[in-house]
Amino acid sequence: MKIYLATNNKGKIREINALFGGTHFEFVSPGELLKETDVLEDGDSYRENAYKKAYPLHVATSAPVVSEDSGMEVEALDGAPGVHSARFANLFTGKNSTDTENIQKLLSLLKEAPQDAGSDKDAGSGKRDAKRAATRAARYVSVFCFITGGQVHYFEGEVWGDITETPMGSGGFGYDPVFIPRGYSDTFAQLGPTVKNRISHRAMASQKLKDFLLTTWPR
């Protein structure tokens, strides 16, 4: 079953389809039906931005639509770039930046931040106490929005880790070259798709979406 994925980002489409491997669902690009330059991602949350991407396409096609919004939240930057992750380097223009531009800005702001000194046991707590706020600890967040028949559903996932001092690896996209997930010594860009698609924020959220879709539309 083909479902529109409200993005023309080839890396995201490829990764999400890999996460749904072995199912009867295939996510396809809307192509000209969606001009992402016309989507104003000015929401205050990932849910809002995901909805802004999915709703216009659902109205235009009357078909089921999935969208995803994700971001990087760094403790030392009080949760930035967050919902502004895709436009971090060009925040005041509102235009999307390249991955390289966003990473360069992130690292420049973190030059004075030390490596994380917190323990793994509180890595997923989400607490921003004074000790952790001075570290390079961060979390990747993913939120899927699924609209069908006018009904809206959300599915969320997260993974904690730390920001490196320099980019490492050539795989993945976004902030993958500077994010080391907890329990690993390599970045997402170094770990490769097999590992990333098992432990990532997007993997966590997509599993919830997968369970819902398989229940709604079994073979």
LUMMIRO-80922 format. One line per 5 residues: number of its first residue (from 1); their letters; for each residue x, y, z of C-alpha. Coordinates in steps of 0.02 Angstrom, whole numbers, plus 50000, padded with zeros to 5 digits. Layout:
<sites>
NUM	A	X,Y,Z  ...
</sites>
This chain:
<sites>
1	MKIYL	50000,50000,50000  50072,50168,49949  50058,50316,50066  50112,50493,50031  50257,50553,50139
6	ATNNK	50248,50742,50148  50428,50778,50103  50541,50781,49953  50694,50745,50061  50764,50589,49978
11	GKIRE	50866,50542,50131  50714,50544,50244  50607,50448,50119  50741,50315,50100  50765,50298,50288
16	INALF	50580,50285,50328  50550,50155,50193  50695,50055,50264  50613,50062,50434  50455,49989,50357
21	GGTHF	50547,49851,50264  50453,49686,50267  50282,49769,50278  50161,49805,50136  50179,49993,50157
26	EFVSP	50280,50103,50040  50303,50289,50069  50312,50393,49912  50362,50572,49876  50220,50690,49829
31	GELLK	50333,50773,49701  50252,50929,49629  50100,50907,49739  50203,50973,49884  50314,51125,49869
36	ETDVL	50406,51127,50034  50457,51307,50006  50272,51349,50028  50260,51259,50195  50292,51382,50336
41	EDGDS	50362,51279,50479  50336,51413,50611  50251,51304,50742  50306,51300,50923  50315,51110,50927
46	YRENA	50362,50962,50817  50179,50913,50813  50127,51081,50744  50259,51079,50608  50221,50899,50560
51	YKKAY	50037,50943,50544  50078,51095,50437  50167,50980,50314  50037,50842,50310  49872,50936,50309
56	PLHVA	49886,51031,50142  49936,50871,50052  49792,50775,50131  49669,50910,50076  49740,50912,49899
61	TSAPV	49735,50723,49875  49603,50660,49999  49727,50518,50025  49813,50457,50184  49967,50563,50219
66	VSEDS	50114,50543,50337  50234,50681,50383  50378,50689,50505  50461,50830,50597  50620,50804,50695
71	GMEVE	50752,50904,50783  50906,50909,50890  50895,50977,51068  51059,51020,51153  51067,51042,51342
76	ALDGA	51200,51178,51340  51094,51279,51218  50937,51263,51324  50857,51144,51199  50908,51233,51039
81	PGVHS	50902,51213,50892  50743,51112,50926  50600,51148,50806  50719,51263,50711  50843,51123,50673
86	ARFAN	50819,51125,50483  50843,51314,50474  50966,51339,50616  51102,51424,50515  50975,51539,50428
91	LFTGK	50858,51563,50574  50818,51744,50539  50778,51717,50355  50665,51567,50384  50748,51472,50242
96	NSTDT	50813,51294,50260  51000,51279,50281  51115,51143,50219  51166,51006,50341  51344,51072,50338
101	ENIQK	51290,51249,50380  51183,51190,50526  51320,51081,50596  51449,51219,50583  51337,51339,50679
106	LLSLL	51298,51209,50812  51481,51168,50841  51530,51351,50846  51405,51382,50986  51468,51230,51082
111	KEAPQ	51654,51271,51078  51655,51312,51263  51542,51168,51317  51630,51018,51398  51593,50837,51360
116	DAGSD	51450,50763,51460  51496,50718,51639  51324,50651,51685  51286,50468,51712  51196,50357,51589
121	KDAGS	51058,50320,51714  50984,50494,51695  51015,50507,51507  50836,50478,51459  50755,50572,51602
126	GKRDA	50738,50734,51505  50788,50832,51661  50885,50991,51628  50970,51019,51794  51117,51137,51818
131	KRAAT	51247,50999,51804  51185,50931,51637  51146,51103,51564  51333,51136,51553  51369,50982,51448
136	RAARY	51360,50929,51266  51218,50809,51305  51078,50811,51177  50927,50718,51116  50859,50685,50943
141	VSVFC	50669,50696,50933  50552,50630,50798  50364,50656,50780  50257,50576,50645  50089,50649,50597
146	FITGG	49968,50532,50507  49807,50600,50432  49673,50492,50356  49488,50524,50335  49510,50691,50422
151	QVHYF	49577,50609,50581  49749,50657,50648  49866,50540,50743  50039,50574,50815  50182,50455,50855
156	EGEVW	50340,50511,50947  50514,50446,50982  50679,50507,51054  50858,50453,51082  50988,50531,51198
161	GDITE	51171,50556,51160  51311,50684,51150  51374,50809,51023  51551,50783,50958  51680,50920,50936
166	TPMGS	51702,50883,50750  51594,50794,50619  51633,50608,50597  51566,50493,50463  51481,50518,50295
171	GGFGY	51319,50421,50316  51146,50480,50362  51091,50661,50353  51051,50810,50464  51154,50813,50623
176	DPVFI	51204,50629,50612  51392,50665,50592  51399,50752,50762  51280,50646,50866  51343,50496,50965
181	PRGYS	51198,50397,51042  51218,50338,51221  51301,50169,51235  51401,50193,51074  51568,50273,51029
186	DTFAQ	51525,50316,50848  51409,50445,50773  51250,50399,50681  51344,50442,50521  51476,50311,50565
191	LGPTV	51362,50176,50633  51272,50153,50468  51088,50126,50427  51071,49953,50503  51115,50011,50678
196	KNRIS	51035,50183,50662  50871,50110,50602  50865,50003,50758  50900,50133,50892  50861,50306,50823
201	HRAMA	50726,50429,50872  50646,50399,50703  50651,50211,50730  50561,50231,50897  50424,50341,50822
206	SQKLK	50405,50239,50663  50380,50079,50762  50229,50157,50846  50164,50215,50676  50198,50042,50603
211	DFLLT	50099,49957,50740  49953,50075,50709  49954,50051,50520  49967,49862,50530  49817,49861,50647
216	TWPR	49719,49982,50537  49764,49904,50370  49821,49723,50393  49865,49627,50236
</sites>
